[in-house]
Amino acid sequence: MDKKIHVLVVEDDSDINKLLCTIVTKSGYIAQAAYSGTEANLYLDRQEWDLVLLDLMLPGLTGELLLEKINEVFRTPVIIISAKDEQQTKIATLRTGADDFITKPFDIEEVSARIDSHMRRYMRFSNPTPSNRLTYKELELDKETKFVTINGAEVTLTAREFAILELFMSYPKKVFSKANVFESIWNEEFMGDDNTVGVHISNLRSKLAKANPKKEYIETLWGMGYRLR
């Protein structure tokens, strides 16, 4: 696989978390450890993940609540790894949206094989053929014609506003800092907290709101940056 695979490992036991991260790394993927449901929730909001290994008994947010959020908001495959071995627990998590359930204590080779199996399937179905058209809710953006519409009505944007919207729509779950936006759109090093990015995003928001007053398409995450809402 050419694409780097990022796996979020959510497990409060430090030894088990370390072991799972080692399994993930040896499979050629990038592992990120999270030791509570609350910490995992922060990682989920910051970037897209290709796979989540999820314990159920966690401090903070429970694994069940995290699974519900992942299933509602993302398309990320989830493998439950839990000491809860009751049949009803397995059935409930699979119906909630888990893709697999591994009971502790687990076999290292089995975990590795299941991770590889899910990643092959996920990457096969998550890489559609390239398209010049991006869509997000009622928004449509054509990269070739530079045409943007909301519910079929044209939205006239400047070149910078179009580029910012295209950036956001290309990675709809990613949080972009001001530096990310500036360096991606202006192709220059971000030298400090000036207002250039803020002004352009404010103007873009205003035009989108005028086209559809009922929806807010770009949200600000204070201290972090911007992303599609």
Secondary structure, DSSP 8 states (H G I E B T S, - for coil): --S--EEEEE-SSHHHHHHHHHHHHHTT-EEEEE-SHHHHHHHHHHS--SEEEE-SS-SSS-HHHHHHHHHHH----EEEEES---HHHHHHHHHHT-SEEEESS--HHHHHHHHHHHHHHHHHHS-----SEEEETTEEEETTTTEEEETTEE----HHHHHHHHHHHHSTT--B-HHHHHHHHT-S---S--SHHHHHHHHHHHHHHHH-TT---EEEETTTEEEE-
